[in-house]
Every structure is written in structure tokens, then in C-alpha cells.
């Protein structure tokens, strides 16, 4: 039977679900919690990620043949692991690892204060997304300085670990619709919540100027602003 005939026959038959396998349409959670990064010197890498201020979760070893270390960035639900005989990938071969921050300048300053080299802010040219540390976007497609409009998802800074594994800060202040679960009130850290409150306070000040009086329901207004901002919905006026 020809391939086209096989394809036609397969398309005409209803899909058969295995009684032994759960359907993926049930929406089983699949949480990304660990990323493996390849390093050449385990202790040097451990010292670097500790200097970043990340939380050390584990340092396990089995003789001289195996060792695994786990760190978690502040406010992150995902951790990184590295070690000895943890991966066959070449040290320094991982690029474009995103660290989402609500304030790019504050994140850069924190690393600089810790003695970590980090790039100046940059953004993409035109509609080009600059969020990569690959060489092919290191020239004219990458523009110096944060995004002039300070659009969410648009401003970046990069740094690398001692092996050259590449990390990116990406500034996100307003999430696109569907990018956050529930009612949009979950924050990755205390700092992220504080930043959202400051933005709500500034917007509420403008709201009171327009309405010409004190808003006794300011708490409700703040809550509405924060939920809408995180959900990517139009903000209250």
C-alpha cells in the first residue's frame, strides 16, 4: 500500500485512546523545576553561583565519580544543577537562560555590587527580539540601552558563569494574557510584589488627580490595578 493511502486510511479512522495511558488533555501539571548546566570545575561553579546570592539547596557526592549541586535563584520555582558526571554536554555550551526581573537596573546593580560582570542594558532593533546571548544577535540587531518605551519583555542584560554558560535578565512588569495562573495575584518574590504596589500607588495618584479627591476605596483600586497589570488587561483609569 502506498504511503499516501496509509495516511488517508489513518486520517479516516478515529483516534483510539489506550486504556493504560492517561490522556494529555486532562491537564496534568508539568512543572519545569530543574535545568542542568555543564561546568568544568565544580567548586569554581559553586563559588560563582553562591556569589550571585542564589540559595544552595544541595551538595551530594558518591565517592569521586559523582557529585551534584543545586542552586535556586531568588524567588524562582526552578533550580539549576551541575556537578561531576551529571551531564555529557560540553562545559559552557548552554545559552539563553532567562532570569525574569521586575527592575532591570536593580538586578544589574545587585550583580555589580557582588563583583559579577554584567552587560549594559540592551534591547532589540525594530521588531527583532534581542533576548538571546548568541553571537548572531550581538551586532546591529542589538541596540544599546533599555527599551526607550520601557515595554515589558523588551529590555535585557546578560552575564555568564566562569565556563561561559549564558544568562539573561529580562525585564517583565506586565505579563501577557494567559502567562500567569489564577487571578494574577501570585508573585515570585517580595520584591516583585513591592514593585507592583509602587506602580499601583503611582497610577492611583494620577487617578486621584483626575477625579479631584481622596479615594477611600484605594485598597480595592490597588488590587484591581495589580490583577489587571499581571493579567495583561487594560488598567483602571
C-alpha positions, 0 to 999 in steps of 0.5 A: 500500500502506498504511503499516501493511502496509509495516511488517508486510511489513518486520517479516516479512522478515529483516534483510539485512546489506550486504556493504560495511558492517561490522556494529555488533555486532562491537564496534568501539571508539568512543572519545569523545576530543574535545568542542568548546566555543564561546568568544568570545575565544580567548586569554581561553579559553586563559588560563582553561583553562591556569589550571585546570592542564589540559595544552595539547596544541595551538595551530594557526592558518591565517592569521586565519580559523582557529585551534584549541586543545586542552586535556586535563584531568588524567588524562582520555582526552578533550580539549576544543577551541575556537578561531576558526571551529571551531564555529557554536554560540553562545559559552557555550551548552554545559552539563553537562560532567562532570569525574569526581573521586575527592575532591570537596573536593580538586578544589574546593580545587585550583580555589580555590587557582588563583583559579577560582570554584567552587560549594559542594558540592551534591547532589540532593533525594530521588531527583532527580539534581542533576548538571546546571548548568541553571537548572531544577535550581538551586532546591529540587531542589538541596540544599546540601552533599555527599551526607550518605551520601557515595554515589558519583555523588551529590555535585557542584560546578560552575564555568564558563569566562569565556563561561559554558560549564558544568562539573561535578565529580562525585564517583565512588569506586565505579563501577557494574557494567559502567562500567569495562573489564577487571578494574577495575584501570585508573585515570585518574590517580595520584591516583585510584589513591592514593585507592583504596589509602587506602580499601583500607588503611582497610577492611583495618584494620577487617578486621584488627580483626575477625579479631584479627591481622596479615594477611600476605596484605594485598597480595592483600586490597588488590587484591581490595578495589580490583577489587571497589570499581571493579567495583561488587561487594560488598567483602571483609569 
